[in-house]
Amino acid sequence: MNLISILKRASCRLSTFSKLTLSSTVLLLSACGISDLKPNFKEFSYYLLNPNTGAFCKGYDAKDSNKHCKSLIVTNFNHLKSKTIESAYQQKITEPNRVTSLINIILSGDNITYTPTLLDDGYYKLPINKQTNSVWTVVSQLTNT
């Protein structure tokens, strides 16, 4: 029996709240697949942001290094930790879609101290600074990595 059939059976017996929680958990777990299987421990050169998927990555200048990504989706589930990002950017992450709000703050927030650069692959290149480091730190804490 695969995971989909197990979830279908379980969802028939769950309340609406439980179904939403289960759906969010499945989405979160599938988003964890964004991370590379082998983290790159080399010194990174910049951050990358994919505004379509919410992937926030460490970027490397070395040609033999792959980017190491984490999903911004985890910020939906912990408003308290997200306050660190809000403090760094001096702007609130708002409902109803906190991930979209965070992406907008990172790319065009009122108080950003850098200029994002759009790359050919759709990612934005961001410098390493207090603001972008706060995003990486919070997402890493929320994913326990």
CYANA upper distance limits for C-alpha pairs under 8 A (distance plus 0.5 A):
  1 MET  CA      5 SER  CA      7.06
  1 MET  CA      6 ILE  CA      7.45
  2 ASN  CA      6 ILE  CA      6.95
  3 LEU  CA      7 LEU  CA      6.64
  4 ILE  CA      8 LYS  CA      6.67
  5 SER  CA      9 ARG  CA      6.73
  6 ILE  CA     10 ALA  CA      6.67
  7 LEU  CA     11 SER  CA      6.43
  8 LYS  CA     12 CYS  CA      7.14
  9 ARG  CA     13 ARG  CA      7.99
 10 ALA  CA     14 LEU  CA      7.23
 11 SER  CA     19 LYS  CA      6.64
 14 LEU  CA     18 SER  CA      6.19
 14 LEU  CA     19 LYS  CA      6.54
 15 SER  CA     19 LYS  CA      6.66
 16 THR  CA     20 LEU  CA      6.74
 17 PHE  CA     21 THR  CA      6.70
 18 SER  CA     22 LEU  CA      6.47
 19 LYS  CA     23 SER  CA      6.48
 20 LEU  CA     24 SER  CA      6.56
 21 THR  CA     25 THR  CA      6.63
 22 LEU  CA     26 VAL  CA      6.69
 23 SER  CA     27 LEU  CA      6.62
 24 SER  CA     28 LEU  CA      6.51
 25 THR  CA     29 LEU  CA      6.55
 26 VAL  CA     30 SER  CA      6.57
 27 LEU  CA     31 ALA  CA      6.55
 28 LEU  CA     32 CYS  CA      6.83
 28 LEU  CA     73 ILE  CA      7.40
 28 LEU  CA     74 VAL  CA      7.53
 29 LEU  CA     33 GLY  CA      7.73
 30 SER  CA     34 ILE  CA      8.47
 31 ALA  CA     71 SER  CA      6.76
 31 ALA  CA     73 ILE  CA      8.05
 32 CYS  CA     70 LYS  CA      7.59
 32 CYS  CA     71 SER  CA      7.21
 34 ILE  CA     55 ALA  CA      7.54
 34 ILE  CA     69 CYS  CA      6.64
 34 ILE  CA     70 LYS  CA      6.65
 34 ILE  CA     71 SER  CA      7.16
 35 SER  CA     39 PRO  CA      8.39
 35 SER  CA     68 HIS  CA      6.73
 35 SER  CA     69 CYS  CA      5.35
 35 SER  CA     70 LYS  CA      5.89
 35 SER  CA     71 SER  CA      8.29
 36 ASP  CA     67 LYS  CA      8.37
 36 ASP  CA     68 HIS  CA      6.34
 36 ASP  CA     69 CYS  CA      7.18
 39 PRO  CA     68 HIS  CA      6.67
 40 ASN  CA     65 SER  CA      7.71
 40 ASN  CA     66 ASN  CA      7.78
 40 ASN  CA     67 LYS  CA      8.10
 40 ASN  CA     68 HIS  CA      6.92
 43 GLU  CA     60 TYR  CA      8.04
 44 PHE  CA     58 LYS  CA      6.56
 44 PHE  CA     59 GLY  CA      6.19
 44 PHE  CA     60 TYR  CA      5.37
 44 PHE  CA     61 ASP  CA      7.96
 45 SER  CA     58 LYS  CA      7.97
 45 SER  CA     59 GLY  CA      6.30
 45 SER  CA     60 TYR  CA      5.65
 45 SER  CA     61 ASP  CA      6.69
 45 SER  CA    127 PRO  CA      8.39
 45 SER  CA    128 ILE  CA      7.90
 46 TYR  CA     58 LYS  CA      6.62
 46 TYR  CA     59 GLY  CA      5.58
 46 TYR  CA     60 TYR  CA      7.32
 46 TYR  CA    125 LYS  CA      7.32
 46 TYR  CA    126 LEU  CA      6.40
 46 TYR  CA    127 PRO  CA      5.51
 46 TYR  CA    128 ILE  CA      5.86
 47 TYR  CA     56 PHE  CA      7.59
 47 TYR  CA     57 CYS  CA      5.95
 47 TYR  CA     58 LYS  CA      5.12
 47 TYR  CA     59 GLY  CA      5.73
 47 TYR  CA    125 LYS  CA      6.41
 47 TYR  CA    126 LEU  CA      5.47
 47 TYR  CA    127 PRO  CA      6.65
 47 TYR  CA    128 ILE  CA      6.97
 47 TYR  CA    132 THR  CA      7.94
 48 LEU  CA     55 ALA  CA      8.43
 48 LEU  CA     56 PHE  CA      6.27
 48 LEU  CA     57 CYS  CA      5.38
 48 LEU  CA     58 LYS  CA      6.70
 48 LEU  CA     59 GLY  CA      6.58
 48 LEU  CA    123 TYR  CA      6.54
 48 LEU  CA    124 TYR  CA      5.91
 48 LEU  CA    125 LYS  CA      5.19
 48 LEU  CA    126 LEU  CA      6.37
 49 LEU  CA     54 GLY  CA      7.41
 49 LEU  CA     55 ALA  CA      6.27
 49 LEU  CA     56 PHE  CA      5.15
 49 LEU  CA     57 CYS  CA      6.79
 49 LEU  CA    123 TYR  CA      5.81
 49 LEU  CA    124 TYR  CA      5.57
 49 LEU  CA    125 LYS  CA      7.21
 49 LEU  CA    126 LEU  CA      8.06
 50 ASN  CA     54 GLY  CA      6.07
 50 ASN  CA     55 ALA  CA      5.69
 50 ASN  CA     56 PHE  CA      7.12
 50 ASN  CA    122 GLY  CA      7.03
 50 ASN  CA    123 TYR  CA      5.05
 50 ASN  CA    124 TYR  CA      6.94
 51 PRO  CA     55 ALA  CA      7.82
 51 PRO  CA    103 ILE  CA      6.83
 51 PRO  CA    122 GLY  CA      8.44
 51 PRO  CA    123 TYR  CA      7.58
 51 PRO  CA    124 TYR  CA      8.38
 53 THR  CA     71 SER  CA      8.42
 54 GLY  CA     71 SER  CA      6.16
 54 GLY  CA     72 LEU  CA      5.76
 54 GLY  CA     73 ILE  CA      7.32
 54 GLY  CA     99 VAL  CA      7.61
 54 GLY  CA    103 ILE  CA      7.80
 55 ALA  CA     69 CYS  CA      6.42
 55 ALA  CA     70 LYS  CA      6.14
 55 ALA  CA     71 SER  CA      5.23
 55 ALA  CA     72 LEU  CA      6.78
 56 PHE  CA     69 CYS  CA      5.92
 56 PHE  CA     70 LYS  CA      5.88
 56 PHE  CA     71 SER  CA      6.54
 56 PHE  CA     72 LEU  CA      7.06
 56 PHE  CA    136 TRP  CA      8.00
 57 CYS  CA     67 LYS  CA      6.61
 57 CYS  CA     68 HIS  CA      5.73
 57 CYS  CA     69 CYS  CA      4.40
 57 CYS  CA     70 LYS  CA      6.65
 58 LYS  CA     67 LYS  CA      6.06
 58 LYS  CA     68 HIS  CA      5.70
 58 LYS  CA     69 CYS  CA      6.87
 59 GLY  CA     66 ASN  CA      8.02
 59 GLY  CA     67 LYS  CA      5.47
 59 GLY  CA     68 HIS  CA      7.53
 60 TYR  CA     65 SER  CA      6.63
 60 TYR  CA     66 ASN  CA      7.52
 60 TYR  CA     67 LYS  CA      6.90
 61 ASP  CA     65 SER  CA      8.14
 70 LYS  CA    139 VAL  CA      7.52
 70 LYS  CA    140 SER  CA      8.09
 71 SER  CA    139 VAL  CA      7.86
 72 LEU  CA     76 ASN  CA      8.47
 72 LEU  CA     99 VAL  CA      6.76
 72 LEU  CA    139 VAL  CA      7.06
 73 ILE  CA     77 PHE  CA      8.39
 73 ILE  CA     99 VAL  CA      6.49
 74 VAL  CA     78 ASN  CA      7.68
 74 VAL  CA    139 VAL  CA      7.18
 74 VAL  CA    142 LEU  CA      6.91
 74 VAL  CA    143 THR  CA      7.81
 75 THR  CA     79 HIS  CA      7.30
 75 THR  CA     81 LYS  CA      8.33
 75 THR  CA     82 SER  CA      6.66
 75 THR  CA     98 ARG  CA      7.86
 75 THR  CA     99 VAL  CA      7.44
 75 THR  CA    138 VAL  CA      8.48
 75 THR  CA    139 VAL  CA      7.41
 75 THR  CA    142 LEU  CA      8.09
 76 ASN  CA     98 ARG  CA      6.38
 76 ASN  CA     99 VAL  CA      7.12
 78 ASN  CA     82 SER  CA      6.92
 78 ASN  CA    142 LEU  CA      8.27
 79 HIS  CA     83 LYS  CA      7.08
 80 LEU  CA     84 THR  CA      8.46
 81 LYS  CA     85 ILE  CA      8.37
 81 LYS  CA    138 VAL  CA      6.90
 81 LYS  CA    142 LEU  CA      8.49
 82 SER  CA     86 GLU  CA      6.95
 82 SER  CA     93 ILE  CA      8.41
 82 SER  CA    138 VAL  CA      7.27
 83 LYS  CA     87 SER  CA      6.47
 83 LYS  CA     92 LYS  CA      8.50
 84 THR  CA     88 ALA  CA      6.84
 84 THR  CA    134 SER  CA      7.11
 84 THR  CA    138 VAL  CA      7.82
 85 ILE  CA     89 TYR  CA      6.68
 85 ILE  CA    131 GLN  CA      7.60
 85 ILE  CA    134 SER  CA      5.96
 85 ILE  CA    135 VAL  CA      6.34
 85 ILE  CA    138 VAL  CA      7.90
 86 GLU  CA     90 GLN  CA      5.94
 86 GLU  CA     91 GLN  CA      5.62
 86 GLU  CA     92 LYS  CA      5.82
 86 GLU  CA     93 ILE  CA      7.06
 87 SER  CA     91 GLN  CA      7.39
 88 ALA  CA    130 LYS  CA      7.35
 88 ALA  CA    131 GLN  CA      5.66
 88 ALA  CA    134 SER  CA      7.24
 89 TYR  CA    105 ILE  CA      8.03
 89 TYR  CA    109 GLY  CA      7.96
 89 TYR  CA    111 ASN  CA      6.43
 89 TYR  CA    112 ILE  CA      6.86
 89 TYR  CA    131 GLN  CA      6.54
 90 GLN  CA    111 ASN  CA      7.05
 91 GLN  CA    105 ILE  CA      7.99
 91 GLN  CA    109 GLY  CA      8.04
 91 GLN  CA    110 ASP  CA      7.91
 91 GLN  CA    111 ASN  CA      8.08
 93 ILE  CA     98 ARG  CA      6.40
 93 ILE  CA    101 SER  CA      6.11
 93 ILE  CA    102 LEU  CA      6.22
 93 ILE  CA    105 ILE  CA      8.23
 94 THR  CA     98 ARG  CA      5.99
 94 THR  CA    101 SER  CA      6.37
 94 THR  CA    102 LEU  CA      8.48
 95 GLU  CA    101 SER  CA      8.02
 97 ASN  CA    101 SER  CA      6.80
 98 ARG  CA    102 LEU  CA      6.53
 99 VAL  CA    103 ILE  CA      6.66
100 THR  CA    104 ASN  CA      6.67
101 SER  CA    105 ILE  CA      6.73
102 LEU  CA    106 ILE  CA      6.65
103 ILE  CA    107 LEU  CA      6.64
104 ASN  CA    108 SER  CA      6.11
104 ASN  CA    109 GLY  CA      6.79
105 ILE  CA    109 GLY  CA      4.39
105 ILE  CA    110 ASP  CA      7.85
105 ILE  CA    112 ILE  CA      8.30
106 ILE  CA    112 ILE  CA      7.67
106 ILE  CA    132 THR  CA      8.21
107 LEU  CA    112 ILE  CA      8.47
107 LEU  CA    116 PRO  CA      6.70
108 SER  CA    112 ILE  CA      7.50
112 ILE  CA    131 GLN  CA      8.11
113 THR  CA    131 GLN  CA      8.34
114 TYR  CA    126 LEU  CA      8.02
114 TYR  CA    127 PRO  CA      7.54
115 THR  CA    126 LEU  CA      7.79
116 PRO  CA    124 TYR  CA      6.45
116 PRO  CA    125 LYS  CA      6.21
116 PRO  CA    126 LEU  CA      5.70
116 PRO  CA    127 PRO  CA      8.30
117 THR  CA    124 TYR  CA      5.78
117 THR  CA    125 LYS  CA      5.54
117 THR  CA    126 LEU  CA      7.32
118 LEU  CA    122 GLY  CA      7.04
118 LEU  CA    123 TYR  CA      6.61
118 LEU  CA    124 TYR  CA      4.99
118 LEU  CA    125 LYS  CA      6.92
119 LEU  CA    123 TYR  CA      6.00
119 LEU  CA    124 TYR  CA      6.31
119 LEU  CA    125 LYS  CA      7.40
126 LEU  CA    132 THR  CA      7.93
127 PRO  CA    132 THR  CA      7.78
128 ILE  CA    132 THR  CA      6.47
128 ILE  CA    133 ASN  CA      6.88
129 ASN  CA    133 ASN  CA      6.29
130 LYS  CA    134 SER  CA      6.64
131 GLN  CA    135 VAL  CA      7.35
132 THR  CA    136 TRP  CA      7.06
133 ASN  CA    137 THR  CA      6.50
134 SER  CA    138 VAL  CA      6.61
135 VAL  CA    139 VAL  CA      6.63
136 TRP  CA    140 SER  CA      6.44
137 THR  CA    141 GLN  CA      6.63
138 VAL  CA    142 LEU  CA      6.64
139 VAL  CA    143 THR  CA      6.68
140 SER  CA    144 ASN  CA      6.34
140 SER  CA    145 THR  CA      5.61
141 GLN  CA    145 THR  CA      6.84
